[in-house]
Amino acid sequence: MLYIVKHAWALLLGIFLLLLGNGVQGTLLGIRGAAEGFSTTALSIIMSAYFIGFLGGSRLTPHLIRRVGHVRVFAALASFISAALILFAALPDQISWFLLRIIVGFCYSGVYVVSESWLNDSASNETRGQSLSVYMIVQMLGIIVAQGLLSVVDTSGYTLFVIISVAVSLSFAPILLSVSPAPVFHTTKPMTLKQLYHASPLGVVGSFLLGGVFGAMFGMAAVFGSAVGMSTGEIALFAASIYLGGMLLQYPIGWLSDRMDRRLLIVGASLIGAIACFGVLPFADQPNARLLAGFVVGGVSTPLYSLYLAYTNDFLESDDMAAASGGLIFLNGIGAIGGPLIVGWLMSTFTPNGFFIFIGGMLGLMAGYALYRMSQRAAPSIGDTTAYTPVHPIVSPIAVEVAQEIAIEAAQEDEEDTA
């Protein structure tokens, strides 16, 4: 791992600064929107806009790269991000923020595609898995540090928007001045959703429901915090607890995934998250209870993304694994768009605790559907399952395809060992 950091530190530094900017803006807009008097419904639409842009960017950026190349696409999209972050402060109205969130989501998706392509191209077959792990850690650290920045810098005025705009602008330098040449770009044509569903109904339904959970957690945590009267520091700490849980529990759950029926693990993780959501409701006014619930929900939800990917792979041939990732990403993105909208409606119509009620409900549905699927098909033997490769939901299709390549290589090695 130290080898990866030594040889790709410039690229990783750029990624860290990008995630610092993204982590701040996601939470800051929830805080500032409430201060500007935006309704919960309006904020939910604004937060959903990011996922609209992100899904669009993941599908259109490859065409841009083929036309003008990695360097120009990265420079252009990152410049748009930097400008948009300033405009949030200059144009504090709902329509402007909605449009800017679409732009930011689109551009972040694009820069992730480029940076992940570079990182993958700079790694060898032997170091690809370690590169992906380091990348995931740097991503989560960037977002967690961003929450700390929110707690020490005044969220009113322009200051914080300027800081994150500068951070994104500085991220250009280590990436664009890297000695590594631009990689050859290629993407895999995805399977149809019908083919994917026939291969793994649980993977399809679970990825869609999980997208709603991610959209709610990452889009509405700050809105929830403002609605229940948390201070800025408390909101930042609450958001950080979600990301910290996702980072720390990813690998223990991944270890279990390779040693037991993955459907049972999906049921267990989903139920733990649902219990945390509904269990915190009587204590929702207690900061420590909210932090614990956020940590648990983030901790079990983030690994579910990789679990569904690995479980789907268990029913595919090696040649189809990379193709399947496109469909799962699309379904997850559609779910993420709807998550903030439903949470916003629940919070404004009933109670701010609609945030936890929605997430708990989605996790409960995932557990119930996994139990149903366990009655419909036998589990593959542990020795025949593919490797679990940690992937966070905030990555682009490139990182997911890299994870699939790692799983494919592991499956092929297993086939050679048993031949």
N, C-alpha and C positions, 0 to 999 in steps of 0.2 A: 504493500500500500504506500509506503514511503517513496518507492520508486515512481509510482504514479504521480504523487504530489510533486516530486522533484522535477519530473519531465513535463508536467502539464500545469504547473502552478499558475502561469499567466492566464491560461484559459479558465482555470478554476476560480481565480480571483475575479475575472470578468463575470463569470456566472454568479458568484457570491454577490457582487454589486448589483447585478440585475435583479436577483431575488430580494435583496435588501429593499430596492425600490418597489418591487411588487408587493412585498409583505407589508410595507408601510401604507401604500395607497389603498389596499384592500380594507384595512382596519380604519385608517384615517377618514375615508369617505363616509363610513358608518357613523363616526363621531361627529364630523363636520356637518353631515346631512341633517342629523338631529338638531344640531345647533342652529342651522339655517331654517329650521321649521318644516323640513320635508316630512310628509306623513310616512308611516311605516310601509304602506302600500307603494308609495312612490319610490322609497328606498329599495324595496324588494325588486321593483322593475329595473332600477338602475343597477343593482347588484347582478341581476340575471343577465344584463347586457354584456357583461364581461365574458360569460360562457357562450353567448351567441357569437361574439367575435372570436373567441378561442377556437370554437368548433369550425368556424369558417376559415380561420387562418391555417389550421392544420390540414385543410383540404385544398386551399388555394396556393399556399406558399410553395409547394413543390413545382407548380407551373411557373411561378415567378423565378425560382432558382434556375430552372432550365432555360429561361429566356435571357436573364442578365447575370447569373452567377451568384455564388454564396456571398462574396464580399459586398457587392452592391446591395443585395437584398438585406443583409444584416445592417449595414450602415443606414440605409433608408428607414427600415422599421424601427431601429433603436432611436433614430432621430425623432421620429413621430412620437415614440413613447416619452422621450424627454420633454418635447413640446407640450404634449397632452397633460403631463403631470403639472406643469405650470398653469395651463389653462383651467384646470379644475378650480384653482383659487381665484382666477380672474373672472370666471363665468359661473358663479354659484346659482345656477337655475337647473331645474329638473331635466329639461330637454337637452341642454348642453351636456350635462353629466351623463345622460343616457348614451348620447352619441359618442362622447369621449371614452366611455367604458367599452363600447364596441370596438373602437379604434385600439385602445390599450390591449384588450383581449386578443384581437387579431394580431397585433404586432408582437406581443409577448409569445404567442404561439409560434410565429415565424422565427423570432430570434432563438427560441428553444430548438427549433428544427435545425437551424444553422449551427449553433454551438454544440448540440448533441452529435451532429454529423462530424464536426471537427474532432470532437473527443473520441468518437468511435474510430475515426480514421487514424488517429495517432496511437491507438492501442493495437497490440498484437493479439493473436488468438489466445495466448497464455495470460494476457493481462486484461482482456476485455471485461471479465466479470468484476475484477477489482476496480477497474475504471468506472464501471456503472455504480458500484457501491460507494466510491468516493464522491461521485457526482451527486448521488442521492443525499449523502451526508451534508455536502456543501450547500445544496438547495435548502434543506431544512434548517441548517444553521443560519443561512441568510434570512429566512423568514422569522426565525426565533429572535435573532438579534434585532430585526426590524421592530418587533414588539417592544424590546427594551428601549429603542430610540424614541418610540412614542411616549414612553413614561417619563423621559427626561427633557424633551423639547416641547415647547408650547404648541398646542395643536391649532390655536387661532392664528389668523394672519397667513402670510406667505412663507414663513421661515421653513417649515417642514416640507412643503411642496418644493421649495428651491433645493433643499438638501437632497431629496430623493431624485430630483431631476439631474443634479450634478452627479450623483452616484451612478445613475444610468449612463450619463454622458461619459464618465470616466471608464465605464465598463468596455467602451469601444476599444480603448487603447490596447490593453493586454491581449484582446482577441484579434483585432485587426493587425497588430504589429507582431503577432506570433510568427515564428519562423516556419511553422507548418504550412504547406501548400493547401489550397482549398480542396476538399475531398471530391471525389466523383460521386454525384448524387444519384440515388436510385430508390424507388419505393416499390413495395409489393402491392399488386392488385388485390383488394380485399375479396373475401368470399361474400356471396349474397347472404342477407340476413336469414333467408329460408334455409339455406345450407347450414348456416351456423346454428340455427335453432335445432335442426335435426341432429346435429352433432352433439350439442350440449344445451338443452333447454334451461338448465340451472345457470349456466354461464351467461346466457342471453338475458334472462329475467333478472338475475342477480346484478349484473352490470348496470342495467337500466335503473333498478331501485337504488343501487349504491350511488349512482350519479346524483340522484335527488338528495341523498345524505350529504355528499360532498358539496353540492351547491348550497345547501342550507348551512353547513358548518363553516365553510370558508367565505361565503358571501354575507351571511346574516349574523355572525357572532357579535360583531361590533354593534349592529342595529339592536340586537337583543340586549346587549349591555347598556346601551343608551336608554332603551325603553324601561329597564328596571332600575335606572338611577345609579348605575356604577360610575365611579370616577374614571378619568382617562387612564390612570395607572392600573385600575382594576380591570378595565376592558382589555388593555394590552396584556396583562397577566393571564386573563381568561383565554384570549386567543392563543397566547404562547403555550398554555397547557395543552391545548388541542394538538398543536404541531409537535410538541415535545413527546406526548404520548404516542403519536404516530411514528416518531423516529426511534423511540426506545423499544417499543413492542413489536416492531416489524420483524426483527431477526429471531426472537424467541418463538413467535408464531410461525415463522418460516421453517424453523427447525422442527417444530411439531408437524408441520404440513407434510414433510417427507417421511413421516413415521406413523401416520394414522390415516383413516378414511377422511379425506378432505371435506366431505359433506358434513361429517360430524363436527369437524373443527369450525366450519362455516356456521352451523347451528349454534355451537357453543359461544363463538365470538359475537354473533348477532344477538343472542339472548343476553349476554353480559352487558353489551351496549344498551339494549332496550331496558334492562333492569336499572342501569345507571341513570337513564333518561327519566323513567317514571319514578324511580326511587328518590330523585332529587327534588321532585315537585313540592313535597311538604316542607322542604328546607331551602327553597329557591331564593330566599332572602338572605341566606348565609353564604358569605364569600367563599369560605373553605369548601363547602358542599358543592358550589358551582365549579370550583377549580378541579375537585376530584372527579366530578361528572365529566367535565371537558377532557381531562386527561384520559379517562377510561374510554370515552366515546371515540376520541381521536386515535387512541391506541389500538382499538379493535377494528375500526373502520378502515384505516389506511392499509393494513395488511390484507383486508378482504379483496382489495383491487388485484393484488398479486395472486391471491388464492383462487379467484374466479378464472384468472388467466391460466394458472397452472392446471386447474381442474378441467378446463376446456381442452387444454393440450393433451390430457390423458386419453381423450377419445379421437384424437387426430393423428394422421400420419405426419412424419417429420416435415414433409414437403408442404403441408397445409398449415403449419403452426403460424408462420409469419403472416400468411394471408388472413387468418382468423382474427388477428389483433386489430385490423382496421374496423371490422364490424363491432367488436367489443368497445373500442374507443368511441365510435359514433354513438352507440347506444348510451354509454356513460355520459357523453356530452349532452345528448337530448335530455336525459334525466337531470343533469346539472342545471340546465336552463329552467326547468320547471320547479326545482327545489326552492329557490328563493321566492318565487311567485306564490307558491302554496303556503310557505311559512309566513310570508308577509300578510296574506289573507287571514290566516289563523291568529296571528298576533294582533292584528287590527280589529278583527271581529270578536274575538273571545278574550284572550289574555296573552301577555308577552311570553308566557310559558308555552305558547304554541310552538316556540322554537324547539324545546325538548320533546314536546308531544309528537311533532312531526317526525323528528329523527328517530325517536323510540318506536313510532309506528312503522316506519320504513324498515328498521332493523328487525322488528317483530315479524313483518311480512317475509323478509329474507329467511329468517329462521323457519317459519312455517312452510315456505315453499321448498326449502332444502329438505325438511322432514318428509314432505310429500314425494319429492323425487327419490328419496331413499327407498320408498316403497315401490317405485316403478322400475328401478334398474339396479343391478348389483354393482358394488364398487369394484374397480380394478384392483388387482393385488398390489400391495405396496411395492413389490419389485418391478412392476410394470409402469409405475407412474413416472411422469417427467419431473425434472428438477424445479423447485420453487426458486424464482429469481425476484428479489425485492424491486418493486417499481412504485413510485408515488403517483398519485392521480394528477399532479400538476405538470407532468412531463408531456412532451410531444410524442407523436407516433414513432419518431426515430428511436427514442429510448426504449419504447415498448418493443419495437422490432429487434433492437439489440438484445433485450431480455429474451425474446423468442429465439434468437440465434444461439444464445448461450444454452437455452433449454434443448434446442435441436442438437447442438454439439454433444451435450451430455447424453441425450437419447441415442445418438449414433455410437458414442463410445460404449454405452451399455450393450448395444446390439453386437458390436465387434467383440466385446468380452464374452458374450454368451454364444457366439458363433463357433 
